[in-house]
Structure formats: C-alpha cells, structure tokens
Amino acid sequence: MAPWLSILLWVGMLSASPDQEKAPVNHCELEASWKEWQALAAKHPEDQGLQALQALRIGLCVKIKRDELSVQQGHDIFEKARQALLIEWQKAK
C-alpha cells in the first residue's frame, strides 16, 4: 500500500464519528489538519484524485464557515468522496 494511501485511511479514521449521536469534529478549525492536508497534497501534486479531495475539503470548509452546510453535512459529503477515491485507488492497484 502506498504511504499516502495509508495516511488517507488514517485521516479518515480520525474523522469518523463512532457515536452517531455526537457531532463530528470540525476539522476546518484544526490548524494541524490544514497542515497535514497541505503537506500531503504538496507531496503528491500529480495525484488528481488527492488534489480534488483537498479542493473539496477547502470548499466544504468555506460552506461550513458561511453556515451553508452543517459540520455533519460537510463530514458526510467528504467521507463519501474519500471512500469513492479509496475504492478507485484499490481498483487501480
């Protein structure tokens, strides 16, 4: 498994909310999360899937900040896209 793939899996596990009753963590407000994504995207500029996922994340954070989406909605949208990308990468192996 590519190192960046394992990082993406790990990032996803951090964002997963095991207790659906609890609101998900707003990763948009975590500086460490922004740095992690910037480093990952910079390390793999050729990976269009990863670049698209980062762009989606940025856009979702803008919409969450504007109160156009809830944190839960943003989390759900991001997770669907991340899961689809992981499946695509697994098929490409």
C-alpha positions in Angstrom: 0.0 0.0 0.0 1.3 3.4 -0.9 2.3 5.5 2.1 -0.1 8.3 1.1 -2.9 5.8 0.9 -2.3 4.7 4.4 -2.2 8.4 5.5 -5.5 9.0 3.8 -7.0 6.0 5.5 -5.7 7.2 8.9 -7.0 10.7 8.3 -10.4 9.1 7.6 -10.3 7.1 10.8 -9.7 10.3 12.7 -12.7 12.0 11.2 -15.0 9.1 11.7 -17.5 9.5 14.4 -18.1 6.2 16.2 -21.0 7.6 18.1 -23.6 9.0 15.6 -25.2 10.9 18.4 -22.2 13.1 18.8 -21.5 15.9 16.4 -18.4 15.3 14.3 -15.2 17.2 14.9 -14.9 20.3 12.8 -11.6 19.7 11.1 -11.9 23.0 9.4 -11.0 24.7 12.6 -7.9 22.5 13.3 -4.6 24.0 12.1 -2.9 20.7 12.3 -5.4 19.2 9.9 -4.8 22.0 7.4 -1.1 21.5 7.6 -1.5 17.7 7.2 -3.6 18.1 4.0 -1.2 20.8 2.6 1.8 18.5 3.1 0.0 15.5 1.6 -1.1 17.5 -1.5 2.4 19.0 -1.9 4.0 15.6 -1.7 1.7 14.2 -4.4 1.0 17.0 -6.9 0.4 14.5 -9.7 -2.4 12.7 -8.0 -5.6 14.4 -9.3 -7.8 12.4 -7.0 -6.0 13.6 -4.0 -5.9 17.1 -5.3 -9.6 17.0 -6.0 -10.3 15.7 -2.5 -8.3 18.5 -0.9 -10.1 21.0 -3.1 -13.4 19.5 -2.0 -12.3 19.8 1.6 -11.4 23.5 1.2 -14.8 24.2 -0.5 -16.7 22.3 2.2 -14.9 24.3 4.9 -15.9 27.6 3.2 -19.5 26.5 3.1 -19.5 25.3 6.7 -18.0 28.7 7.8 -20.7 30.5 5.9 -23.3 28.3 7.6 -24.4 26.9 4.2 -23.7 23.4 5.4 -23.6 21.9 8.9 -20.4 20.2 10.1 -22.3 16.9 9.8 -23.3 17.5 6.2 -19.7 18.5 5.3 -18.4 15.4 7.0 -20.8 13.2 5.2 -20.0 14.7 1.8 -16.3 14.5 2.4 -16.5 10.9 3.6 -18.4 9.7 0.5 -15.8 11.3 -1.8 -12.9 9.9 0.3 -14.4 6.4 0.2 -15.0 6.6 -3.6 -11.4 7.7 -4.1 -10.1 4.8 -1.9 -12.1 2.3 -3.9 -10.7 3.8 -7.2 -7.2 3.6 -5.9 -7.7 0.0 -4.8 -9.0 -1.0 -8.3 -6.0 0.7 -9.9 -3.5 -1.5 -7.9 
